[in-house]
């Protein structure tokens, strides 16, 4: 069965996954077939108000290389903006 890669479908898969458990960029790319995870997270935060936090970590790709990647965590409440960058 072919999975849709429309932006809406990607956001839906991402949100469903984060409701179950936090995940890194590499995990989400591999599990959900979403190559550009950060833009989808940005849309969920800024267009739809989901409170998704980013934590930086190191993760291994399937080839064994280690990379600094984002780990995303869905929290309750509404997204209030990025205080570090002066956006509220």
C-alpha positions as CSV (number, residue, x, y, z in Angstrom):
1,X,0.0,0.0,0.0
2,X,1.4,3.4,-1.0
3,X,1.6,6.1,1.7
4,X,0.7,9.6,0.8
5,X,3.5,12.1,1.1
6,X,1.3,15.2,0.9
7,X,2.2,17.8,3.6
8,X,-1.1,17.1,5.4
9,X,-0.4,13.4,5.4
10,X,3.1,13.9,6.7
11,X,2.0,16.2,9.5
12,X,-0.7,13.7,10.4
13,X,1.8,10.8,10.6
14,X,4.2,12.9,12.6
15,X,1.7,14.1,15.1
16,X,0.3,10.6,15.6
17,X,3.8,9.3,16.2
18,X,4.7,12.0,18.7
19,X,1.5,11.4,20.6
20,X,2.9,7.9,21.4
21,X,6.6,8.7,22.1
22,X,9.3,11.2,21.5
23,X,11.5,10.6,18.4
24,X,14.6,11.9,16.7
25,X,14.9,13.3,13.2
26,X,16.6,10.1,12.0
27,X,13.9,7.9,13.6
28,X,11.1,9.9,12.0
29,X,12.7,9.9,8.6
30,X,13.2,6.1,8.7
31,X,9.8,5.2,10.3
32,X,7.5,7.7,8.7
33,X,9.2,8.4,5.4
34,X,9.3,12.2,6.1
35,X,12.6,13.5,4.8
36,X,12.1,17.1,5.9
37,X,11.0,16.7,9.5
38,X,11.9,20.1,10.8
39,X,9.6,22.0,8.4
40,X,6.7,19.7,9.4
41,X,7.4,20.3,13.1
42,X,7.5,24.1,12.4
43,X,4.1,23.9,10.7
44,X,2.6,21.9,13.5
45,X,3.9,24.5,16.0
46,X,3.2,27.7,14.2
47,X,0.2,27.0,12.1
48,X,-1.6,24.5,14.4
49,X,-0.3,25.5,17.9
50,X,1.0,22.1,19.0
51,X,3.6,22.3,21.8
52,X,6.5,20.4,20.4
53,X,9.8,20.8,22.1
54,X,13.2,20.2,20.5
55,X,16.0,18.6,22.5
56,X,19.4,18.1,20.9
57,X,21.1,14.7,21.1
58,X,23.5,12.5,19.2
59,X,22.0,9.6,17.2
60,X,23.4,7.0,14.8
61,X,22.2,6.6,11.3
62,X,21.6,3.2,9.8
63,X,25.1,3.3,8.3
64,X,26.6,3.7,11.7
65,X,27.5,7.4,11.5
66,X,26.9,9.6,14.5
67,X,25.1,12.9,14.1
68,X,23.8,15.7,16.3
69,X,20.0,15.6,15.7
70,X,16.8,17.0,17.1
71,X,14.7,14.9,19.3
72,X,11.0,16.1,19.3
73,X,8.7,15.8,22.3
74,X,5.0,16.6,22.2
75,X,3.8,18.4,25.4
76,X,0.3,19.4,26.5
77,X,-0.8,23.0,26.0
78,X,-0.3,25.4,23.1
79,X,3.0,26.4,21.5
80,X,4.0,29.9,22.8
81,X,6.9,30.7,20.5
82,X,10.6,30.5,20.6
83,X,11.8,32.6,23.5
84,X,15.5,32.1,22.6
85,X,15.0,33.8,19.3
86,X,12.8,36.6,20.6
87,X,9.6,35.2,19.1
88,X,6.6,35.0,21.5
